[in-house]
């Protein structure tokens, strides 16, 4: 299956007091299977809105999103949820771990209501081990550092081996050294698991290390730049 993502004439419009505000304006862009992509821009440029649409957490006001040859923005809610489970892993700046669940339980949480062909606990334990958190399986989020919580969140996003990881400012709440560790981890996952990564970031130095850099302003893509990836 083709795991590329294509946006055609994508618009997102918000209505307030009878006034239309365009969060996205006629966005046309293609993300190729397995790429590492960065999206940059000032606050309000539309980058997080675009990421939400790509992750099917929201729907466009106008335009189309294709995943391979499948038009995903017109799927019904049940099929859309199934699509998201199979193909999208989302990583948030605020981690969004469930405070009463252990690290292991948080990683397993997307699988709770799903039938899968593998052992859920073994998959989650293996991912936490890969994240360097083998000894933190039974720890609650409050007992983990920010960097450890983000690694748990990444493991949770990876638990069903998605085609794409979408990360919204995943280093934004971390110190520089920990943020670099998380970024390198995402690069490693991209290379070793051939999982596409789209990262929204305010850090131009991180953005420059992606295969494809997208710069946004006022809801529009104003620049696309492909570069040789830095290891």
Secondary structure, 3 states (H helix, E strand, C coil): CCCCEEEEEEEEEEEECCEEEEEEEEEEEEECCCCEEEEECCCCCCHHHHHHHHCCCCCCCEEEEEECCEEHHHCCHHHHHHHHHHHEEEECCCCCCCCCCEHHHHHHHHHCCCCCCCCHHHHHHHHHHHCCCHHHCCCEHHHCCHHHHHHHHHHHHHCCCCCEEEEECCCCCCCHHHHHHHHHHHHHHHHHHCCEEEEECCCHHHHCCCCEEEEEECCEEEEEEECCCCC
